């Protein structure tokens, strides 16, 4: 594992052609955005996406496209003024940084990705987005890692930015630039205060119950994680189609099947712990039209939950059980999230990392094409700094080009990258056997 102070292969910065000059404007952050600013005191809060490219652009072409992307989106032109009440500062910020590393193999980017996940971006200088490019000029192959602070975006917006960036590189006119989005709590349902209070009480009770159960079952007290380990695997189109059909036949979801596979793989690794902290961000509007995969197949139940994987259950029985457990724990979250963030901010200001917090994340939406003429996107992968999720691990499920891509990000204290790879191989085998 690389330390945050030692980026791999001494990447070469690509100079920008200039930066934007505007008069500063100050905008107060919402409660959820303040949460991520405060959380930065304890861990990286980075979102990352990996695009595997063929017919890849030159670094100079990519830098120009990054600057065009910055012009299109207000939150790519801000920095953070921290303090008791942090603010966005809209105004003069540099162009997005682009770091280029020579590409020697298909796996070179993995070390770099873990470094990116574990290294906070310079929020006081801005911008809150940068790119790392593992590139071979001779073969025109490359892996592009786009990374942004969670304080300016989420899984959906990161996927949209990747699609726009590819279109700009390919000189395909993207859609009109999006307006500055409201803070997260403005996007969530606004039920009556008594309903929100009941939802908050239910969510808090769920987390408290899970924390108590884990404290009783874990041999060692849990330490606050600071780093992440990443592994990925992909199901091909036929395996994806078979898994969808089998999940429907068993009256559960693809998410349930994934959770069961994860739980069984982790149980083999951690035999002394019957419970695991799990975050499952899944896609809300999947793009596998040829397989008729719907949101109901994946089950958009997201958040951190402490789940029990009882021994002796078959794969599909466990899939139905885990899906139901996670659904019960997260049904109340949308209306409770603003209150949860407020309490989380109090904990963070007191200098304590959170034991668990809700995470609303829909990371798998890929609503842009794969083929842009000579430029082709061969694969699309997701990662988020695991400690930010306050979970043992996060599972990201992308739908891309008729197949499922599985991305696991573990807190490093849980497993090493090699162990993560072994766990993911077991998960993949379990899914293909189950389907």
PyMOL commands that set and color helices and strands:
alter all, ss='L'
color gray80, all
select helices_A, chain A and resi 8-10+31-39+59-72+74-77+108-118+150-152+155-169+184-187+193-217+237-249+254-269+289-291+295-298+315-330+333-349+386-389+417-434
alter helices_A, ss='H'
color red, helices_A
select strands_A, chain A and resi 12-13+25-28+46-54+78-81+87-90+97-102+129-136+141-149+228-234+275-281+304-308+371-372+375-384+393-400+403-411
alter strands_A, ss='S'
color yellow, strands_A
deselect
rebuild
show_as cartoon
